Amino acid sequence: MKLYLDAKQKNWQSDRRFSENYLNSRAQKGYGVGRIRQELRQLKGVSSDIIDEVLMESEIDWYEMAENLLRKKFPNYNEQQTPKMKQKNLAIYAITRIS
């Protein structure tokens, strides 16, 4: 326990830094915000405040990631769709991923 507290005081053990690295790693693998948030909170025990801060400061474009995944899964995805139709299709895809 003393070693852990020592490491924490010297900033060798940082939940924030761990969360930033974990977020980037999981996002590169295609995982979304909800899944990453859940893993950090439940599996790693990181506080919700730290998770929220890290997510707010991240420069990851989640919409673009979802759109790229949609194009990968559905090659016939129409680029000429209206923004409203794109939003609807992304929502439908997201719902089917959760179910």
Buried (B, 14 or more C-beta within 10 A) or exposed (E): EEEEEEEEEEEEBBBBEBBBEBBBEBBEEEBBBEBBBEBBBEEEEBEEEBBEBBBEEBEBEEEEBBBEBBEEEEEEBEEEEEEEEBEEBBEEBBEEEEE
